[in-house]
Amino acid sequence: KRDSSKADADLLELHDGLQAGFLTSASLVPALHDRYGERAAVVLGELDSKPRTHGERLLLAHEAIRRALAAEPVERVRDVVEQAWDGGRMLDPRRDTGMTPDLISGVLTLTGDLERSVEVAEAALEHARRRFSPLAFATASYLRGLACFLQGQITQAMADLELARDARRYGWRKFARVASAGYALCLVEADELLRAQQVLEDQEEGPADLQQVELLYARSELHLAAQRPDQALDDALACGEMLGGEQHMLGAAPPWRTAAAQAAAQLGDRERGAALAREELEIARRMGVVHGQIRALRVLGLCQQGAKALGALRSAAELGNGAPPRLETIHALVELGAALRRSNQRTAAREPLRRAADLAHHGGARALYAIALVELQAAGARPRREGLLSGPMSLTPSEHRIAALAAAGQSNREIARALFVTPKTVEYHLRNTYRKLDIVTREELKGALDGAGPVPDLA
């Protein structure tokens, strides 16, 4: 029985740390899942509402991930997440934080609280800088990139994921495969399908775990974008088979059902597609994850026809309009506008298409931006085509980030230290930037970048 008035503080910390270590291991080993549940119930039943040790914060973080994986309502998950985060005390500079910041940010992303996930990831980035830990910096970059991708901030997400993948030279392997999957998904949204395919082909096969599921899901989305629905369906269904229907993985699984639904609908089996979309909609509603509901409703609309299709697409767009910016909202607006245009409601189609074009352009979702422009023209509008691939917009996410830091007055060595890259890498990116912007000096950078639109966050 816990009694902090009598127990030695160091022994109590050791006790809680060992309990958390056991739960970490048990959660990763299928044969120990039953023991995980039993031990977690006992240990968590002894905790007060406010954690007193770092070990308790670890235990609460594991309870949050358990609830998220079981697809429990987001309110129940977020309450435990905030207890574990403990106002930022999770990032105790005196202790090795282990996986806990990863769990916190990752769980917040699973629950759809992307803005809070970014906040936690940025705190973890700063903590990694202070400790000069390139591996922790890479993990926090990956986590922020994942949340930014779901927000529709594709340029920001790619910059973060490029940093994470670059850390493999330091020995970073923690989320290397799923970071590659996320990077490939960003490339699909950026309309760079050949690069996305190369990233996935270069990724080594791993064990049949959740990271491998994410790679299969990314491949299915690439096949959909490349108009290969038969291959997309195979990969999406393989995701479900690999998960094996295990309920503890339900909340963490990528949205393979809606990927399979789109492929099935394109292959002519709309009934099967609609059934899969409804399954995913039920899961998203049970959890309360808004972007998951938007996606499921959008795909349900794609699997239907006539008034039912328009009704589902309108519901998806309206749900997105009442939520913070999300990539799925842009997709829903594009599909709604296209459906309205095809039903000869050209005037009504323009508003969602204009909004989709603005959001896509702002976040660097070039594939959606191009589709929105084509649909706007077909609807009778005369949109102004922004140059996405000229001037500052031609810079890669990493070039943009490094150029902005240089324009703010940081030296090459300072930039390299802040981003855990080599000075030669900084020089290489700046050299490419000067060529693309047609400038020759560092002093010209700020003026050349002005008016370039959003740049990747510098944190």
PyMOL commands that set and color helices and strands:
alter all, ss='L'
color gray80, all
select helices_A, chain A and resi 9-28+30-45+54-69+74-88+100-110+114-131+134-151+154-170+176-189+193-202+210-225+229-243+247-249+256-266+270-287+290-302+306-321+327-342+346-363+366-378+391-394+397-407+412-419+423-437+442-449
alter helices_A, ss='H'
color red, helices_A
deselect
rebuild
show_as cartoon
